């Protein structure tokens, strides 16, 4: 018998100060409705989470970038075939979040550890049912000149043209921008505090082993890998970070409306650059995934024969992220 439970409210019901008590709550909850003995233990996996909060008021905790990079490097040395990624947080070089996916041949996987991630829950400030601001890929059409848009609208199969409403896209951008700023203003007024989270997907057998030996789990070193910062300092940083790239984006958009000639290609690239930097300025983002923005000159023997904006070199040069 197989059973899939996908219920986020379970993490609130089973929340406890120790993994043992949390497990007891979880299994007691299930035992009221199902016969756990009928489940195949080979395929029992659980997602567990740990949140670390400061005992001081008005604090924001963030994982240190140096510790995140060192832990990923150590994991790669110890276990082969890992899929790891460090996500720069809000375009700064001091903090990063990470994900680790263990290969099936690795020791952790065979012992029951499938996947791990460490991150800041600050992103929940901007979450609306799993939808985050500026995620509409159509916003990139705002990087086109009015002449090109008119040409696209007039062309297409059977002369029908391409449906593209720039006014709606501008409204969508403004809505996302204002949503981020109002969320930050609300966090400042309420003096919100945030901790850090770790989540792991593991087998039920490994969970039982952890619960039965939780007194041997060492957590004393965790605090040395975490920044503890004033919350208003972080909120003002995020606001300033977002606004400066917004200024560049809106100025570039204005230039695209009035520029005629050979500069439009460069302006379009700059608009996309500012748009993606805005996405990355308030949360986690992999700029490496935006190839023509991240890379510099094309790689030898590559099918790509045009240079990118080289933001990776600029970040390294100025120690920005």
Secondary structure, 3 states (H helix, E strand, C coil): CCCCCCCCCHHHHCCCCCHHHHHHHHHHHHHCCCCHHHCCHHHCEEEEEEEECCCCCCEEEEEEHHHHHHHHHHHHHHCCCCEEEEEEECCCCCEEEEEEECCCCCHHHHCCEEEEEEEEHHHHHHCECCECCCCCHHHHHHHCCHHHHHHHHHCCHHHCCCCCCHHHHHHHHHHHHHHHHHHHHHHHHHCCCECEEEEEEEEHHHHHHHHHCHHHCCCCCHHHHEEEEEHHHHHHHHHHHHHHHHHHHHHHHHHHHHCCCCCHHHHHHHHHHHHHHHHHCCCECCHHHCHHHHCCCCCCCCCCCCCCCCHHHHHHHHCCC
